[in-house]
Amino acid sequence: MHAPLILLKAAAQDFFFLQSRGYPREKSLEMVGNRYELSSQDRDILRRGVFDQKTALLRRSKQLIGPDWSDELVMIDGHNVHITLESLLLNRTLIRANDGAIRDIARISRNFRPGQTTYYVIDLITDFFREYPAKVVYIFFDAPVSKSGELAALYRRSFGKAGVKVVTKAVPVPEREFDYDGAIIASSDSAVIDAASRWFDLTWFIMSHRNVKPVSRIVDFFDLIMMDVMSWNFAEDWPEACK
């Protein structure tokens, strides 16, 4: 059971301000969670959806706003993107974070199993890159996840039928395969986004450019960014943070 959205938004704003004023991230989350009596799931929503102003602005400065990559290499964080899109269609809670990424909170990657929705997501991604082709699309899946090789093969077959150039692999650590400087990376993983020189959120692009309507509840923190954090009355609102 999630907290009411108005309460979650108030907690998110305090979490944003505390971090942006230099207070440690996990300690800030603990204080905010305790003050607003948030469940562990709601705290996870804040953890995955709200970042300090400097971090969020830097990530958004590297984010592509349109699919302009006809002469570029595109590399996709396979399970990260695929599971988020499945979550979009399976009524799981999603977050539109203030750093520009769409994230889920299911944390099911290690237990992921292909199902009926899997094929629909593969078709969505295939159709997207047929309409907006790249020089080559690379999709890397987590080999330790069950059926990762099978999922890679399904994508390879689908892209091949569509005439889209693709390389799909199940690898031990996908993050080590990315060309962070030369390619455009599709991921919502914070560490990947920080390392990439350019990135985009494929879930958001498919929602926007393929007109896919989410079944899920989306908790939107995207506008929690351009605020004057230095004018906030830090000591009055959070005296415990000043001790």
Secondary structure, 3 states (H helix, E strand, C coil): CCCCHHHHHHHHHHHHHHHHCCCCHHHHHHHHHHHCCCCHHHHHHHHHHCCCHHHHHHHHHCECCCCCCCCCEEEEEHHHHHHHHHHHHCCCCEEECCCCCEEECCCCHHHCCCCHHHHHHHHHHHHHHHHCCCCEEEEEEECCCCCHHHHHHHHHHHHHHHCCCEEEEEECCHHHCCCCCCCEEECCCHHHHHHCCCEECHHHHHHHHCCCCCCCCEEECCCCCCCCHHHCCHHHHCHHHHC
